[in-house]
Amino acid sequence: MSGMPAPHPAEFRQRAVELARQGDKPVAQIAKELGISESCLRNWMAQADADEKGSAARLSTTEKKELAELRKRNRQLESVIQAGLITSK
């Protein structure tokens, strides 16, 4: 089993970002109250910014999904090509 915790639901992440953006409490305090690290919450905030406003430095969630699908398809095609090369010898 991996050492990575299970991802939090999207609704939880969205609410955490909303709370942090309100500015009523420091980000560190909100993170502690939610049981997550400050860096985790800041990453969620940065990702939300990229998703909402676009960013040259960070892919949007949609772009990340598309990239993962393209990489998977590329691996599949490489396997087909490799299998074809092996059988043609």
PDB file of N, CA, C and O in Angstrom:
ATOM      1  N   MET A   1       0.841  -1.179   0.000  1.00  0.00           N
ATOM      2  CA  MET A   1       0.000   0.000   0.000  1.00  0.00           C
ATOM      3  C   MET A   1       0.885   1.240   0.000  1.00  0.00           C
ATOM      4  O   MET A   1       1.931   1.257   0.647  1.00  0.00           O
ATOM      5  N   SER A   2       0.478   2.257  -0.708  1.00  0.00           N
ATOM      6  CA  SER A   2       1.236   3.492  -0.859  1.00  0.00           C
ATOM      7  C   SER A   2       1.128   4.358   0.386  1.00  0.00           C
ATOM      8  O   SER A   2       0.188   4.219   1.168  1.00  0.00           O
ATOM      9  N   GLY A   3       2.079   5.241   0.564  1.00  0.00           N
ATOM     10  CA  GLY A   3       2.073   6.137   1.709  1.00  0.00           C
ATOM     11  C   GLY A   3       1.221   7.373   1.475  1.00  0.00           C
ATOM     12  O   GLY A   3       1.090   8.212   2.367  1.00  0.00           O
ATOM     13  N   MET A   4       0.645   7.496   0.293  1.00  0.00           N
ATOM     14  CA  MET A   4      -0.176   8.665  -0.017  1.00  0.00           C
ATOM     15  C   MET A   4      -1.575   8.505   0.571  1.00  0.00           C
ATOM     16  O   MET A   4      -2.191   7.448   0.437  1.00  0.00           O
ATOM     17  N   PRO A   5      -2.077   9.559   1.223  1.00  0.00           N
ATOM     18  CA  PRO A   5      -3.448   9.489   1.740  1.00  0.00           C
ATOM     19  C   PRO A   5      -4.446   9.556   0.591  1.00  0.00           C
ATOM     20  O   PRO A   5      -4.120  10.013  -0.505  1.00  0.00           O
ATOM     21  N   ALA A   6      -5.648   9.101   0.851  1.00  0.00           N
ATOM     22  CA  ALA A   6      -6.695   9.174  -0.157  1.00  0.00           C
ATOM     23  C   ALA A   6      -7.011  10.640  -0.434  1.00  0.00           C
ATOM     24  O   ALA A   6      -6.989  11.462   0.483  1.00  0.00           O
ATOM     25  N   PRO A   7      -7.304  10.973  -1.680  1.00  0.00           N
ATOM     26  CA  PRO A   7      -7.594  12.372  -1.990  1.00  0.00           C
ATOM     27  C   PRO A   7      -8.893  12.822  -1.322  1.00  0.00           C
ATOM     28  O   PRO A   7      -9.824  12.039  -1.136  1.00  0.00           O
ATOM     29  N   HIS A   8      -8.925  14.091  -0.971  1.00  0.00           N
ATOM     30  CA  HIS A   8     -10.142  14.649  -0.381  1.00  0.00           C
ATOM     31  C   HIS A   8     -11.154  14.891  -1.489  1.00  0.00           C
ATOM     32  O   HIS A   8     -10.776  15.163  -2.629  1.00  0.00           O
ATOM     33  N   PRO A   9     -12.438  14.793  -1.163  1.00  0.00           N
ATOM     34  CA  PRO A   9     -13.466  15.047  -2.185  1.00  0.00           C
ATOM     35  C   PRO A   9     -13.361  16.469  -2.738  1.00  0.00           C
ATOM     36  O   PRO A   9     -12.918  17.386  -2.046  1.00  0.00           O
ATOM     37  N   ALA A  10     -13.767  16.634  -3.973  1.00  0.00           N
ATOM     38  CA  ALA A  10     -13.696  17.943  -4.629  1.00  0.00           C
ATOM     39  C   ALA A  10     -14.464  19.005  -3.844  1.00  0.00           C
ATOM     40  O   ALA A  10     -14.031  20.154  -3.766  1.00  0.00           O
ATOM     41  N   GLU A  11     -15.591  18.628  -3.268  1.00  0.00           N
ATOM     42  CA  GLU A  11     -16.400  19.591  -2.507  1.00  0.00           C
ATOM     43  C   GLU A  11     -15.628  20.096  -1.285  1.00  0.00           C
ATOM     44  O   GLU A  11     -15.705  21.274  -0.937  1.00  0.00           O
ATOM     45  N   PHE A  12     -14.890  19.201  -0.643  1.00  0.00           N
ATOM     46  CA  PHE A  12     -14.085  19.578   0.519  1.00  0.00           C
ATOM     47  C   PHE A  12     -13.002  20.564   0.102  1.00  0.00           C
ATOM     48  O   PHE A  12     -12.797  21.581   0.764  1.00  0.00           O
ATOM     49  N   ARG A  13     -12.312  20.267  -0.991  1.00  0.00           N
ATOM     50  CA  ARG A  13     -11.253  21.146  -1.486  1.00  0.00           C
ATOM     51  C   ARG A  13     -11.805  22.516  -1.853  1.00  0.00           C
ATOM     52  O   ARG A  13     -11.213  23.545  -1.528  1.00  0.00           O
ATOM     53  N   GLN A  14     -12.951  22.514  -2.535  1.00  0.00           N
ATOM     54  CA  GLN A  14     -13.559  23.771  -2.959  1.00  0.00           C
ATOM     55  C   GLN A  14     -13.945  24.621  -1.755  1.00  0.00           C
ATOM     56  O   GLN A  14     -13.704  25.828  -1.746  1.00  0.00           O
ATOM     57  N   ARG A  15     -14.541  24.006  -0.744  1.00  0.00           N
ATOM     58  CA  ARG A  15     -14.945  24.748   0.458  1.00  0.00           C
ATOM     59  C   ARG A  15     -13.720  25.278   1.201  1.00  0.00           C
ATOM     60  O   ARG A  15     -13.738  26.400   1.705  1.00  0.00           O
ATOM     61  N   ALA A  16     -12.665  24.481   1.270  1.00  0.00           N
ATOM     62  CA  ALA A  16     -11.441  24.909   1.936  1.00  0.00           C
ATOM     63  C   ALA A  16     -10.866  26.145   1.239  1.00  0.00           C
ATOM     64  O   ALA A  16     -10.439  27.092   1.899  1.00  0.00           O
ATOM     65  N   VAL A  17     -10.858  26.131  -0.080  1.00  0.00           N
ATOM     66  CA  VAL A  17     -10.358  27.273  -0.848  1.00  0.00           C
ATOM     67  C   VAL A  17     -11.234  28.502  -0.594  1.00  0.00           C
ATOM     68  O   VAL A  17     -10.723  29.608  -0.420  1.00  0.00           O
ATOM     69  N   GLU A  18     -12.534  28.303  -0.574  1.00  0.00           N
ATOM     70  CA  GLU A  18     -13.448  29.420  -0.313  1.00  0.00           C
ATOM     71  C   GLU A  18     -13.172  30.037   1.056  1.00  0.00           C
ATOM     72  O   GLU A  18     -13.126  31.259   1.195  1.00  0.00           O
ATOM     73  N   LEU A  19     -12.989  29.191   2.062  1.00  0.00           N
ATOM     74  CA  LEU A  19     -12.697  29.691   3.409  1.00  0.00           C
ATOM     75  C   LEU A  19     -11.392  30.478   3.434  1.00  0.00           C
ATOM     76  O   LEU A  19     -11.308  31.533   4.062  1.00  0.00           O
ATOM     77  N   ALA A  20     -10.392  29.968   2.758  1.00  0.00           N
ATOM     78  CA  ALA A  20      -9.094  30.641   2.733  1.00  0.00           C
ATOM     79  C   ALA A  20      -9.180  31.977   2.010  1.00  0.00           C
ATOM     80  O   ALA A  20      -8.550  32.951   2.422  1.00  0.00           O
ATOM     81  N   ARG A  21      -9.949  32.025   0.945  1.00  0.00           N
ATOM     82  CA  ARG A  21     -10.077  33.259   0.167  1.00  0.00           C
ATOM     83  C   ARG A  21     -10.852  34.346   0.912  1.00  0.00           C
ATOM     84  O   ARG A  21     -10.681  35.533   0.636  1.00  0.00           O
ATOM     85  N   GLN A  22     -11.697  33.943   1.848  1.00  0.00           N
ATOM     86  CA  GLN A  22     -12.452  34.935   2.618  1.00  0.00           C
ATOM     87  C   GLN A  22     -11.519  35.834   3.416  1.00  0.00           C
ATOM     88  O   GLN A  22     -11.817  37.006   3.643  1.00  0.00           O
ATOM     89  N   GLY A  23     -10.405  35.286   3.834  1.00  0.00           N
ATOM     90  CA  GLY A  23      -9.408  36.077   4.540  1.00  0.00           C
ATOM     91  C   GLY A  23      -9.738  36.367   5.992  1.00  0.00           C
ATOM     92  O   GLY A  23      -9.075  37.192   6.622  1.00  0.00           O
ATOM     93  N   ASP A  24     -10.759  35.699   6.539  1.00  0.00           N
ATOM     94  CA  ASP A  24     -11.121  35.924   7.943  1.00  0.00           C
ATOM     95  C   ASP A  24     -10.085  35.352   8.903  1.00  0.00           C
ATOM     96  O   ASP A  24      -9.901  35.858  10.010  1.00  0.00           O
ATOM     97  N   LYS A  25      -9.411  34.291   8.467  1.00  0.00           N
ATOM     98  CA  LYS A  25      -8.404  33.615   9.292  1.00  0.00           C
ATOM     99  C   LYS A  25      -7.173  33.369   8.432  1.00  0.00           C
ATOM    100  O   LYS A  25      -7.274  33.300   7.208  1.00  0.00           O
ATOM    101  N   PRO A  26      -6.018  33.238   9.062  1.00  0.00           N
ATOM    102  CA  PRO A  26      -4.816  32.882   8.297  1.00  0.00           C
ATOM    103  C   PRO A  26      -4.962  31.505   7.639  1.00  0.00           C
ATOM    104  O   PRO A  26      -5.632  30.620   8.172  1.00  0.00           O
ATOM    105  N   VAL A  27      -4.339  31.342   6.499  1.00  0.00           N
ATOM    106  CA  VAL A  27      -4.399  30.066   5.767  1.00  0.00           C
ATOM    107  C   VAL A  27      -3.915  28.923   6.649  1.00  0.00           C
ATOM    108  O   VAL A  27      -4.499  27.839   6.633  1.00  0.00           O
ATOM    109  N   ALA A  28      -2.863  29.153   7.412  1.00  0.00           N
ATOM    110  CA  ALA A  28      -2.319  28.103   8.286  1.00  0.00           C
ATOM    111  C   ALA A  28      -3.354  27.636   9.298  1.00  0.00           C
ATOM    112  O   ALA A  28      -3.457  26.441   9.578  1.00  0.00           O
ATOM    113  N   GLN A  29      -4.119  28.568   9.845  1.00  0.00           N
ATOM    114  CA  GLN A  29      -5.136  28.208  10.837  1.00  0.00           C
ATOM    115  C   GLN A  29      -6.284  27.415  10.201  1.00  0.00           C
ATOM    116  O   GLN A  29      -6.766  26.438  10.774  1.00  0.00           O
ATOM    117  N   ILE A  30      -6.710  27.842   9.028  1.00  0.00           N
ATOM    118  CA  ILE A  30      -7.777  27.119   8.329  1.00  0.00           C
ATOM    119  C   ILE A  30      -7.325  25.702   8.016  1.00  0.00           C
ATOM    120  O   ILE A  30      -8.069  24.742   8.219  1.00  0.00           O
ATOM    121  N   ALA A  31      -6.109  25.581   7.523  1.00  0.00           N
ATOM    122  CA  ALA A  31      -5.576  24.254   7.191  1.00  0.00           C
ATOM    123  C   ALA A  31      -5.546  23.362   8.426  1.00  0.00           C
ATOM    124  O   ALA A  31      -5.946  22.200   8.366  1.00  0.00           O
ATOM    125  N   LYS A  32      -5.079  23.898   9.532  1.00  0.00           N
ATOM    126  CA  LYS A  32      -4.999  23.118  10.769  1.00  0.00           C
ATOM    127  C   LYS A  32      -6.382  22.675  11.211  1.00  0.00           C
ATOM    128  O   LYS A  32      -6.572  21.524  11.606  1.00  0.00           O
ATOM    129  N   GLU A  33      -7.348  23.582  11.146  1.00  0.00           N
ATOM    130  CA  GLU A  33      -8.717  23.249  11.546  1.00  0.00           C
ATOM    131  C   GLU A  33      -9.330  22.179  10.650  1.00  0.00           C
ATOM    132  O   GLU A  33     -10.164  21.393  11.099  1.00  0.00           O
ATOM    133  N   LEU A  34      -8.917  22.149   9.386  1.00  0.00           N
ATOM    134  CA  LEU A  34      -9.447  21.164   8.445  1.00  0.00           C
ATOM    135  C   LEU A  34      -8.654  19.858   8.448  1.00  0.00           C
ATOM    136  O   LEU A  34      -9.045  18.884   7.805  1.00  0.00           O
ATOM    137  N   GLY A  35      -7.547  19.846   9.170  1.00  0.00           N
ATOM    138  CA  GLY A  35      -6.746  18.623   9.251  1.00  0.00           C
ATOM    139  C   GLY A  35      -5.882  18.374   8.025  1.00  0.00           C
ATOM    140  O   GLY A  35      -5.579  17.228   7.692  1.00  0.00           O
ATOM    141  N   ILE A  36      -5.487  19.448   7.358  1.00  0.00           N
ATOM    142  CA  ILE A  36      -4.613  19.324   6.199  1.00  0.00           C
ATOM    143  C   ILE A  36      -3.414  20.244   6.414  1.00  0.00           C
ATOM    144  O   ILE A  36      -3.431  21.104   7.295  1.00  0.00           O
ATOM    145  N   SER A  37      -2.382  20.058   5.608  1.00  0.00           N
ATOM    146  CA  SER A  37      -1.209  20.916   5.744  1.00  0.00           C
ATOM    147  C   SER A  37      -1.459  22.256   5.056  1.00  0.00           C
ATOM    148  O   SER A  37      -2.290  22.371   4.156  1.00  0.00           O
ATOM    149  N   GLU A  38      -0.726  23.248   5.501  1.00  0.00           N
ATOM    150  CA  GLU A  38      -0.839  24.574   4.889  1.00  0.00           C
ATOM    151  C   GLU A  38      -0.433  24.514   3.418  1.00  0.00           C
ATOM    152  O   GLU A  38      -1.068  25.139   2.568  1.00  0.00           O
ATOM    153  N   SER A  39       0.630  23.759   3.122  1.00  0.00           N
ATOM    154  CA  SER A  39       1.078  23.665   1.725  1.00  0.00           C
ATOM    155  C   SER A  39       0.014  22.999   0.849  1.00  0.00           C
ATOM    156  O   SER A  39      -0.153  23.363  -0.315  1.00  0.00           O
ATOM    157  N   CYS A  40      -0.696  22.037   1.405  1.00  0.00           N
ATOM    158  CA  CYS A  40      -1.777  21.381   0.666  1.00  0.00           C
ATOM    159  C   CYS A  40      -2.854  22.399   0.306  1.00  0.00           C
ATOM    160  O   CYS A  40      -3.295  22.464  -0.841  1.00  0.00           O
ATOM    161  N   LEU A  41      -3.274  23.191   1.289  1.00  0.00           N
ATOM    162  CA  LEU A  41      -4.304  24.193   1.042  1.00  0.00           C
ATOM    163  C   LEU A  41      -3.812  25.241   0.046  1.00  0.00           C
ATOM    164  O   LEU A  41      -4.570  25.669  -0.824  1.00  0.00           O
ATOM    165  N   ARG A  42      -2.570  25.649   0.162  1.00  0.00           N
ATOM    166  CA  ARG A  42      -2.033  26.636  -0.790  1.00  0.00           C
ATOM    167  C   ARG A  42      -1.975  26.057  -2.209  1.00  0.00           C
ATOM    168  O   ARG A  42      -2.215  26.771  -3.182  1.00  0.00           O
ATOM    169  N   ASN A  43      -1.659  24.771  -2.322  1.00  0.00           N
ATOM    170  CA  ASN A  43      -1.678  24.120  -3.640  1.00  0.00           C
ATOM    171  C   ASN A  43      -3.083  24.104  -4.221  1.00  0.00           C
ATOM    172  O   ASN A  43      -3.274  24.362  -5.409  1.00  0.00           O
ATOM    173  N   TRP A  44      -4.070  23.798  -3.374  1.00  0.00           N
ATOM    174  CA  TRP A  44      -5.466  23.804  -3.834  1.00  0.00           C
ATOM    175  C   TRP A  44      -5.870  25.198  -4.294  1.00  0.00           C
ATOM    176  O   TRP A  44      -6.573  25.349  -5.292  1.00  0.00           O
ATOM    177  N   MET A  45      -5.423  26.213  -3.565  1.00  0.00           N
ATOM    178  CA  MET A  45      -5.745  27.589  -3.929  1.00  0.00           C
ATOM    179  C   MET A  45      -5.120  27.944  -5.284  1.00  0.00           C
ATOM    180  O   MET A  45      -5.771  28.551  -6.135  1.00  0.00           O
ATOM    181  N   ALA A  46      -3.870  27.565  -5.472  1.00  0.00           N
ATOM    182  CA  ALA A  46      -3.180  27.845  -6.742  1.00  0.00           C
ATOM    183  C   ALA A  46      -3.856  27.109  -7.891  1.00  0.00           C
ATOM    184  O   ALA A  46      -4.000  27.660  -8.982  1.00  0.00           O
ATOM    185  N   GLN A  47      -4.273  25.858  -7.652  1.00  0.00           N
ATOM    186  CA  GLN A  47      -4.946  25.087  -8.699  1.00  0.00           C
ATOM    187  C   GLN A  47      -6.295  25.708  -9.028  1.00  0.00           C
ATOM    188  O   GLN A  47      -6.679  25.771 -10.196  1.00  0.00           O
ATOM    189  N   ALA A  48      -7.015  26.168  -8.017  1.00  0.00           N
ATOM    190  CA  ALA A  48      -8.305  26.822  -8.248  1.00  0.00           C
ATOM    191  C   ALA A  48      -8.106  28.090  -9.071  1.00  0.00           C
ATOM    192  O   ALA A  48      -8.898  28.378  -9.968  1.00  0.00           O
ATOM    193  N   ASP A  49      -7.060  28.844  -8.774  1.00  0.00           N
ATOM    194  CA  ASP A  49      -6.752  30.050  -9.552  1.00  0.00           C
ATOM    195  C   ASP A  49      -6.480  29.687 -11.013  1.00  0.00           C
ATOM    196  O   ASP A  49      -6.975  30.350 -11.925  1.00  0.00           O
ATOM    197  N   ALA A  50      -5.697  28.639 -11.228  1.00  0.00           N
ATOM    198  CA  ALA A  50      -5.377  28.208 -12.593  1.00  0.00           C
ATOM    199  C   ALA A  50      -6.631  27.752 -13.324  1.00  0.00           C
ATOM    200  O   ALA A  50      -6.802  28.039 -14.509  1.00  0.00           O
ATOM    201  N   ASP A  51      -7.508  27.043 -12.621  1.00  0.00           N
ATOM    202  CA  ASP A  51      -8.742  26.563 -13.244  1.00  0.00           C
ATOM    203  C   ASP A  51      -9.667  27.719 -13.603  1.00  0.00           C
ATOM    204  O   ASP A  51     -10.327  27.694 -14.641  1.00  0.00           O
ATOM    205  N   GLU A  52      -9.712  28.726 -12.747  1.00  0.00           N
ATOM    206  CA  GLU A  52     -10.654  29.834 -12.938  1.00  0.00           C
ATOM    207  C   GLU A  52     -10.128  30.920 -13.862  1.00  0.00           C
ATOM    208  O   GLU A  52     -10.882  31.476 -14.661  1.00  0.00           O
ATOM    209  N   LYS A  53      -8.843  31.224 -13.761  1.00  0.00           N
ATOM    210  CA  LYS A  53      -8.299  32.373 -14.481  1.00  0.00           C
ATOM    211  C   LYS A  53      -7.305  31.997 -15.566  1.00  0.00           C
ATOM    212  O   LYS A  53      -6.935  32.831 -16.392  1.00  0.00           O
ATOM    213  N   GLY A  54      -6.880  30.759 -15.564  1.00  0.00           N
ATOM    214  CA  GLY A  54      -5.829  30.357 -16.481  1.00  0.00           C
ATOM    215  C   GLY A  54      -4.483  30.774 -15.922  1.00  0.00           C
ATOM    216  O   GLY A  54      -4.383  31.743 -15.170  1.00  0.00           O
ATOM    217  N   SER A  55      -3.461  30.043 -16.290  1.00  0.00           N
ATOM    218  CA  SER A  55      -2.127  30.334 -15.787  1.00  0.00           C
ATOM    219  C   SER A  55      -1.104  29.751 -16.739  1.00  0.00           C
ATOM    220  O   SER A  55      -1.230  28.617 -17.200  1.00  0.00           O
ATOM    221  N   ALA A  56      -0.089  30.549 -17.023  1.00  0.00           N
ATOM    222  CA  ALA A  56       0.989  30.055 -17.874  1.00  0.00           C
ATOM    223  C   ALA A  56       1.892  29.102 -17.110  1.00  0.00           C
ATOM    224  O   ALA A  56       2.592  28.289 -17.713  1.00  0.00           O
ATOM    225  N   ALA A  57       1.881  29.198 -15.787  1.00  0.00           N
ATOM    226  CA  ALA A  57       2.794  28.407 -14.965  1.00  0.00           C
ATOM    227  C   ALA A  57       2.169  27.100 -14.475  1.00  0.00           C
ATOM    228  O   ALA A  57       2.887  26.228 -13.985  1.00  0.00           O
ATOM    229  N   ARG A  58       0.856  26.946 -14.596  1.00  0.00           N
ATOM    230  CA  ARG A  58       0.191  25.778 -14.024  1.00  0.00           C
ATOM    231  C   ARG A  58      -0.930  25.317 -14.956  1.00  0.00           C
ATOM    232  O   ARG A  58      -1.709  26.131 -15.451  1.00  0.00           O
ATOM    233  N   LEU A  59      -1.002  24.016 -15.187  1.00  0.00           N
ATOM    234  CA  LEU A  59      -2.068  23.458 -16.014  1.00  0.00           C
ATOM    235  C   LEU A  59      -3.385  23.477 -15.248  1.00  0.00           C
ATOM    236  O   LEU A  59      -3.406  23.298 -14.031  1.00  0.00           O
ATOM    237  N   SER A  60      -4.474  23.692 -15.960  1.00  0.00           N
ATOM    238  CA  SER A  60      -5.789  23.589 -15.335  1.00  0.00           C
ATOM    239  C   SER A  60      -6.087  22.110 -15.097  1.00  0.00           C
ATOM    240  O   SER A  60      -5.413  21.237 -15.644  1.00  0.00           O
ATOM    241  N   THR A  61      -7.085  21.842 -14.289  1.00  0.00           N
ATOM    242  CA  THR A  61      -7.478  20.462 -14.003  1.00  0.00           C
ATOM    243  C   THR A  61      -7.867  19.751 -15.295  1.00  0.00           C
ATOM    244  O   THR A  61      -7.514  18.588 -15.493  1.00  0.00           O
ATOM    245  N   THR A  62      -8.584  20.434 -16.166  1.00  0.00           N
ATOM    246  CA  THR A  62      -8.985  19.852 -17.453  1.00  0.00           C
ATOM    247  C   THR A  62      -7.758  19.514 -18.296  1.00  0.00           C
ATOM    248  O   THR A  62      -7.691  18.448 -18.909  1.00  0.00           O
ATOM    249  N   GLU A  63      -6.794  20.425 -18.322  1.00  0.00           N
ATOM    250  CA  GLU A  63      -5.567  20.178 -19.082  1.00  0.00           C
ATOM    251  C   GLU A  63      -4.780  19.009 -18.507  1.00  0.00           C
ATOM    252  O   GLU A  63      -4.199  18.223 -19.256  1.00  0.00           O
ATOM    253  N   LYS A  64      -4.757  18.887 -17.179  1.00  0.00           N
ATOM    254  CA  LYS A  64      -4.057  17.756 -16.551  1.00  0.00           C
ATOM    255  C   LYS A  64      -4.697  16.432 -16.947  1.00  0.00           C
ATOM    256  O   LYS A  64      -4.000  15.462 -17.246  1.00  0.00           O
ATOM    257  N   LYS A  65      -6.033  16.398 -16.948  1.00  0.00           N
ATOM    258  CA  LYS A  65      -6.740  15.172 -17.341  1.00  0.00           C
ATOM    259  C   LYS A  65      -6.460  14.833 -18.798  1.00  0.00           C
ATOM    260  O   LYS A  65      -6.220  13.675 -19.141  1.00  0.00           O
ATOM    261  N   GLU A  66      -6.491  15.853 -19.653  1.00  0.00           N
ATOM    262  CA  GLU A  66      -6.216  15.628 -21.066  1.00  0.00           C
ATOM    263  C   GLU A  66      -4.791  15.119 -21.271  1.00  0.00           C
ATOM    264  O   GLU A  66      -4.565  14.201 -22.060  1.00  0.00           O
ATOM    265  N   LEU A  67      -3.840  15.707 -20.569  1.00  0.00           N
ATOM    266  CA  LEU A  67      -2.451  15.276 -20.679  1.00  0.00           C
ATOM    267  C   LEU A  67      -2.295  13.820 -20.235  1.00  0.00           C
ATOM    268  O   LEU A  67      -1.597  13.045 -20.889  1.00  0.00           O
ATOM    269  N   ALA A  68      -2.940  13.449 -19.132  1.00  0.00           N
ATOM    270  CA  ALA A  68      -2.861  12.066 -18.656  1.00  0.00           C
ATOM    271  C   ALA A  68      -3.445  11.102 -19.684  1.00  0.00           C
ATOM    272  O   ALA A  68      -2.887  10.030 -19.919  1.00  0.00           O
ATOM    273  N   GLU A  69      -4.574  11.483 -20.300  1.00  0.00           N
ATOM    274  CA  GLU A  69      -5.193  10.627 -21.322  1.00  0.00           C
ATOM    275  C   GLU A  69      -4.289  10.498 -22.544  1.00  0.00           C
ATOM    276  O   GLU A  69      -4.157   9.410 -23.104  1.00  0.00           O
ATOM    277  N   LEU A  70      -3.671  11.592 -22.957  1.00  0.00           N
ATOM    278  CA  LEU A  70      -2.776  11.555 -24.114  1.00  0.00           C
ATOM    279  C   LEU A  70      -1.534  10.710 -23.839  1.00  0.00           C
ATOM    280  O   LEU A  70      -1.071   9.972 -24.708  1.00  0.00           O
ATOM    281  N   ARG A  71      -1.004  10.825 -22.630  1.00  0.00           N
ATOM    282  CA  ARG A  71       0.159   9.992 -22.281  1.00  0.00           C
ATOM    283  C   ARG A  71      -0.203   8.515 -22.271  1.00  0.00           C
ATOM    284  O   ARG A  71       0.576   7.673 -22.719  1.00  0.00           O
ATOM    285  N   LYS A  72      -1.392   8.203 -21.757  1.00  0.00           N
ATOM    286  CA  LYS A  72      -1.846   6.805 -21.730  1.00  0.00           C
ATOM    287  C   LYS A  72      -1.988   6.283 -23.168  1.00  0.00           C
ATOM    288  O   LYS A  72      -1.554   5.175 -23.483  1.00  0.00           O
ATOM    289  N   ARG A  73      -2.601   7.098 -24.028  1.00  0.00           N
ATOM    290  CA  ARG A  73      -2.788   6.694 -25.421  1.00  0.00           C
ATOM    291  C   ARG A  73      -1.430   6.523 -26.112  1.00  0.00           C
ATOM    292  O   ARG A  73      -1.251   5.607 -26.915  1.00  0.00           O
ATOM    293  N   ASN A  74      -0.504   7.381 -25.807  1.00  0.00           N
ATOM    294  CA  ASN A  74       0.832   7.286 -26.379  1.00  0.00           C
ATOM    295  C   ASN A  74       1.503   5.969 -25.971  1.00  0.00           C
ATOM    296  O   ASN A  74       2.114   5.292 -26.799  1.00  0.00           O
ATOM    297  N   ARG A  75       1.384   5.616 -24.691  1.00  0.00           N
ATOM    298  CA  ARG A  75       1.968   4.339 -24.228  1.00  0.00           C
ATOM    299  C   ARG A  75       1.330   3.162 -24.948  1.00  0.00           C
ATOM    300  O   ARG A  75       2.016   2.209 -25.316  1.00  0.00           O
ATOM    301  N   GLN A  76       0.000   3.227 -25.151  1.00  0.00           N
ATOM    302  CA  GLN A  76      -0.693   2.147 -25.853  1.00  0.00           C
ATOM    303  C   GLN A  76      -0.187   2.024 -27.286  1.00  0.00           C
ATOM    304  O   GLN A  76       0.073   0.925 -27.777  1.00  0.00           O
ATOM    305  N   LEU A  77      -0.054   3.153 -27.937  1.00  0.00           N
ATOM    306  CA  LEU A  77       0.422   3.133 -29.327  1.00  0.00           C
ATOM    307  C   LEU A  77       1.859   2.653 -29.415  1.00  0.00           C
ATOM    308  O   LEU A  77       2.214   1.921 -30.340  1.00  0.00           O
ATOM    309  N   GLU A  78       2.689   3.055 -28.465  1.00  0.00           N
ATOM    310  CA  GLU A  78       4.070   2.586 -28.448  1.00  0.00           C
ATOM    311  C   GLU A  78       4.121   1.076 -28.263  1.00  0.00           C
ATOM    312  O   GLU A  78       4.961   0.407 -28.865  1.00  0.00           O
ATOM    313  N   SER A  79       3.233   0.531 -27.439  1.00  0.00           N
ATOM    314  CA  SER A  79       3.180  -0.923 -27.229  1.00  0.00           C
ATOM    315  C   SER A  79       2.770  -1.627 -28.524  1.00  0.00           C
ATOM    316  O   SER A  79       3.342  -2.659 -28.874  1.00  0.00           O
ATOM    317  N   VAL A  80       1.804  -1.088 -29.221  1.00  0.00           N
ATOM    318  CA  VAL A  80       1.354  -1.676 -30.489  1.00  0.00           C
ATOM    319  C   VAL A  80       2.489  -1.641 -31.502  1.00  0.00           C
ATOM    320  O   VAL A  80       2.735  -2.628 -32.196  1.00  0.00           O
ATOM    321  N   ILE A  81       3.171  -0.529 -31.589  1.00  0.00           N
ATOM    322  CA  ILE A  81       4.293  -0.405 -32.521  1.00  0.00           C
ATOM    323  C   ILE A  81       5.392  -1.396 -32.161  1.00  0.00           C
ATOM    324  O   ILE A  81       5.937  -2.074 -33.032  1.00  0.00           O
ATOM    325  N   GLN A  82       5.714  -1.476 -30.875  1.00  0.00           N
ATOM    326  CA  GLN A  82       6.762  -2.401 -30.433  1.00  0.00           C
ATOM    327  C   GLN A  82       6.369  -3.836 -30.740  1.00  0.00           C
ATOM    328  O   GLN A  82       7.205  -4.616 -31.196  1.00  0.00           O
ATOM    329  N   ALA A  83       5.118  -4.201 -30.501  1.00  0.00           N
ATOM    330  CA  ALA A  83       4.661  -5.561 -30.780  1.00  0.00           C
ATOM    331  C   ALA A  83       4.755  -5.837 -32.276  1.00  0.00           C
ATOM    332  O   ALA A  83       5.120  -6.942 -32.677  1.00  0.00           O
ATOM    333  N   GLY A  84       4.433  -4.850 -33.101  1.00  0.00           N
ATOM    334  CA  GLY A  84       4.538  -5.008 -34.553  1.00  0.00           C
ATOM    335  C   GLY A  84       5.977  -5.193 -35.006  1.00  0.00           C
ATOM    336  O   GLY A  84       6.252  -5.969 -35.921  1.00  0.00           O
ATOM    337  N   LEU A  85       6.882  -4.489 -34.372  1.00  0.00           N
ATOM    338  CA  LEU A  85       8.299  -4.616 -34.724  1.00  0.00           C
ATOM    339  C   LEU A  85       8.835  -5.993 -34.329  1.00  0.00           C
ATOM    340  O   LEU A  85       9.642  -6.577 -35.052  1.00  0.00           O
ATOM    341  N   ILE A  86       8.394  -6.502 -33.199  1.00  0.00           N
ATOM    342  CA  ILE A  86       8.859  -7.798 -32.726  1.00  0.00           C
ATOM    343  C   ILE A  86       8.342  -8.920 -33.633  1.00  0.00           C
ATOM    344  O   ILE A  86       9.085  -9.841 -33.973  1.00  0.00           O
ATOM    345  N   THR A  87       7.070  -8.836 -34.022  1.00  0.00           N
ATOM    346  CA  THR A  87       6.492  -9.894 -34.858  1.00  0.00           C
ATOM    347  C   THR A  87       6.963  -9.814 -36.298  1.00  0.00           C
ATOM    348  O   THR A  87       6.877 -10.809 -37.018  1.00  0.00           O
ATOM    349  N   SER A  88       7.458  -8.669 -36.745  1.00  0.00           N
ATOM    350  CA  SER A  88       7.903  -8.547 -38.133  1.00  0.00           C
ATOM    351  C   SER A  88       9.336  -9.030 -38.328  1.00  0.00           C
ATOM    352  O   SER A  88       9.820  -9.107 -39.457  1.00  0.00           O
ATOM    353  N   LYS A  89      10.012  -9.355 -37.232  1.00  0.00           N
ATOM    354  CA  LYS A  89      11.403  -9.814 -37.343  1.00  0.00           C
ATOM    355  C   LYS A  89      11.476 -11.277 -37.681  1.00  0.00           C
ATOM    356  O   LYS A  89      12.570 -11.826 -37.811  1.00  0.00           O
TER     357      LYS A  89
END
